[in-house]
Amino acid sequence: MKNVLIIAPQFSPSSYPPAHRVRLFSMHLRAFGWKPIVLSVEPRYLEEEPDWEFSKLIPESLEVIRTKALPYQWTRCIGIGDLGIRSFFHQLQAAKTICKQRKIDLLFISGPPWYAFLVGPLIKKRFGIPYVIDYIDPWVSPVGLAAPFWKKLYWYTKIAGFLEPTEGEVVYFSKVDHEPKNLHKNFHKIKKHIGFTPQHTSFYPKLTVKENMLHFGKMYGVNKSTLLTNAQGILEFTGLHSHQNKLAEHLSGGMQKRLDISCSLVHKPKLLMLDEPTADLDPLSQEEVIELVKAMNAQGVTIVIASHHLDSLERICTKLAIVHNGQVRSYGGVDEVLKPFLKESLVINIPTGRERDKIIQLVRRLPVTKIIDQGHQLVVYPYNPEQTLIALLRIIKDEHLYFNDLDLRKPSLKEVLTKIVQEGVLK
């Protein structure tokens, strides 16, 4: 059984949501071959009143290790109450000791508090143990973009830059020196050029369309006059101008998706990333989003789409990457991706009539890999589509045959993906 060290400063008898999540995780991990070890803080250091009834729900078999923290009474005079800050060094030291003395296979860090997340990369750097971050914050409060360094808001903004990817890297090419640069290390320089629209809605349902756009614009640091101009232009562009004073929750599904995209465009990015932009939309709304994407691209925005709606991708993308099991299996233009599969997958549909048996006999003489008899038609898989078609036309002429229809069909992107998944075909 593998060992997972769960770092959770707020654990029973704390009644905060992260404590409940850790309890539930811990109760079920053994069924999947993991032994949980919880690293938390002694109850006397909690800011909130301990809930001792909650403690009764913790299994006696669960191993819980407690550390000290700076007392809240000492730190509140300088505005620090966050348990993650007060316990950080104690938790880090305890985690190092545990990793030295025992075989730990995974570090699982639950939050808030955010500062506990910083233990992950430090432990990984020292011991090579991978870490997972589980974060959920049920509270929403106003957040400024700038704050003095002594305020915890300032340090919140630094966390994203500190938590480096555990594996791999994303690089981009600078127009200045034409050299590849690490995206993570230079993110502060280029984030203003990137927009992102997740699959789930990211706007605030109780704000109006325009209020949402202004809010996201401020988060990107756009000045007021530029923001108002951008917002009006994008509202017109996305067809939301007449709905700008509506609450976002009252919009249709298609309009909500357009609002999400609008919020990602308000700072005029050069690169827009869309995650499943047509998911859960009716066919008409899907078409509207596709046309919007095409219009954005026509205005010079580079768009990266992650989607399972392959028919849509085939229509609008200039380049495609098929990813399966974490690997890029095929990459290039649509024709480039389809080309390796044309030989095996070009299908010829031949409707048959009274001379059906004769036609089957003649088609079998052709260089084909497979013939499927569907009664009213034959589906032929040729070795060489071009040669087979020429031979077929010659047969039609020589035998004086008549076909109601002859359909030459390229494989769809969906068929190519299915074949890649089934056979593990690498480009």
Long-range contacts (C-beta under 8 A, 24 or more apart in sequence): 1-30, 1-33, 1-34, 1-35, 2-33, 2-34, 2-35, 2-105, 2-106, 3-34, 3-35, 3-37, 3-102, 3-103, 3-104, 3-105, 3-106, 4-29, 4-34, 4-35, 4-36, 4-37, 4-104, 4-105, 4-106, 4-107, 4-108, 5-37, 5-39, 5-95, 5-98, 5-99, 5-104, 5-106, 5-107, 5-108, 6-36, 6-37, 6-38, 6-39, 6-108, 6-109, 6-110, 7-39, 7-91, 7-95, 7-107, 7-108, 7-109, 7-110, 7-116, 7-119, 8-38, 8-39, 8-40, 8-109, 8-110, 8-116, 9-40, 9-41, 9-69, 9-83, 9-84, 9-87, 9-91, 9-113, 9-116, 10-40, 10-41, 10-46, 10-83, 10-112, 10-113, 11-38, 11-40, 11-41, 11-64, 12-40, 12-51, 12-54, 12-55, 12-57, 12-58, 13-43, 13-46, 13-50, 13-51, 13-52, 13-54, 13-55, 14-43, 14-46, 14-48, 14-50, 14-51, 14-54, 15-48, 15-51, 15-54, 16-48, 16-112, 17-136, 17-138, 18-110, 18-111, 18-112, 18-136, 19-54, 21-110, 21-134, 21-136, 22-110, 23-57, 23-58, 25-108, 25-110, 25-134, 26-59, 26-62, 27-59, 27-62, 34-105, 34-106, 36-62, 36-63, 37-63, 37-65, 37-98, 37-102, 37-104, 38-62, 38-63, 38-64, 38-65, 39-65, 39-67, 39-91, 39-94, 39-95, 39-98, 40-64, 40-65, 40-66, 40-67, 41-66, 41-67, 41-68, 41-69, 41-83, 41-87, 41-90, 41-91, 42-66, 42-67, 42-68, 42-69, 45-69, 45-70, 45-71, 45-72, 45-83, 45-86, 45-87, 46-83, 47-72, 47-81, 47-83, 65-94, 65-98, 67-91, 67-93, 67-94, 78-150, 79-150, 79-151, 79-152, 80-152, 82-113, 82-114, 82-115, 82-152, 83-113, 84-111, 84-112, 84-113, 84-114, 84-115, 84-116, 85-113, 85-115, 85-152, 87-116, 88-115, 88-116, 88-118, 88-119, 91-116, 91-119, 92-118, 92-119, 92-122, 92-123, 95-119, 95-123, 96-123, 96-126, 96-127, 99-123, 99-126, 99-127, 99-129, 104-129, 105-129, 106-130, 106-131, 106-132, 107-131, 107-132, 108-132, 108-134, 109-133, 109-134, 110-134, 110-135, 111-135, 111-137, 112-137, 114-156, 114-159, 115-155, 115-159, 117-159, 117-163, 118-159, 118-162, 118-163, 120-163, 121-162, 121-163, 121-164, 124-166, 130-166, 131-166, 133-163, 145-218, 145-219, 145-221, 161-187, 161-188, 192-220, 192-221, 192-267, 192-269, 193-269, 193-270, 193-271, 194-269, 194-270, 194-271, 194-272, 194-273, 195-264, 195-265, 195-267, 195-269, 195-271, 195-272, 195-273, 196-264, 196-272, 196-273, 196-275, 197-260, 197-261, 197-263, 197-264, 197-272, 197-273, 197-274, 197-275, 197-277, 198-260, 198-275, 199-275, 199-276, 199-279, 201-256, 201-260, 202-260, 202-263, 203-248, 203-256, 203-259, 203-260, 203-263, 204-248, 205-247, 205-248, 205-249, 206-247, 206-248, 206-249, 207-247, 207-248, 208-244, 208-245, 208-246, 208-247, 208-248, 209-235, 209-240, 209-243, 209-244, 209-245, 209-246, 209-248, 209-251, 209-259, 209-262, 210-235, 210-244, 210-245, 212-248, 212-259, 212-263, 213-259, 213-262, 213-263, 213-266, 216-263, 216-264, 216-266, 216-267, 217-266, 217-267, 220-266, 220-267, 221-267, 222-266, 222-267, 227-266, 230-266, 230-267, 230-268, 231-266, 234-262, 234-265, 234-266, 235-262, 237-295, 238-262, 238-265, 238-292, 252-285, 253-280, 253-281, 253-282, 253-285, 254-281, 254-282, 254-284, 254-285, 254-288, 254-289, 257-281, 257-285, 257-289, 258-288, 258-289, 258-292, 261-289, 261-292, 261-296, 265-296, 265-301, 269-301, 270-300, 270-301, 270-302, 271-301, 271-302, 271-303, 271-304, 272-296, 272-301, 272-302, 272-303, 272-304, 273-303, 273-304, 273-305, 273-306, 274-303, 274-304, 274-305, 274-306, 274-307, 275-306, 275-307, 276-306, 276-307, 276-308, 276-309, 277-305, 277-307, 278-307, 278-309, 278-312, 279-307, 279-308, 279-309, 286-312, 290-315, 290-316, 310-412, 310-413, 310-414, 310-417, 311-412, 311-413, 311-414, 313-413, 314-412, 314-413, 320-413, 322-416, 322-417, 322-420, 324-417, 324-420, 324-421, 329-420, 329-425, 329-426, 329-427, 330-416, 330-420, 330-427, 331-427, 334-413, 337-413, 337-416, 337-427, 338-410, 338-411, 338-413, 338-416, 340-425, 340-427, 341-411, 341-415, 341-416, 341-419, 342-385, 342-410, 342-411, 343-383, 343-384, 343-385, 344-369, 344-381, 345-381, 345-410, 345-411, 345-415, 345-416, 345-419, 346-381, 346-382, 346-385, 346-408, 346-409, 346-410, 346-411, 347-379, 347-380, 347-381, 347-407, 347-409, 347-411, 348-378, 348-379, 348-380, 348-382, 348-385, 348-388, 348-389, 348-392, 348-406, 348-407, 348-408, 348-409, 349-377, 349-378, 349-379, 349-405, 349-406, 349-407, 349-409, 350-377, 350-378, 350-380, 350-392, 350-403, 350-405, 350-406, 351-376, 351-377, 351-403, 351-404, 351-405, 352-376, 352-377, 352-378, 353-402, 353-404, 355-401, 358-399, 358-401, 359-401, 362-395, 362-399, 363-392, 363-395, 366-391, 366-392, 367-391
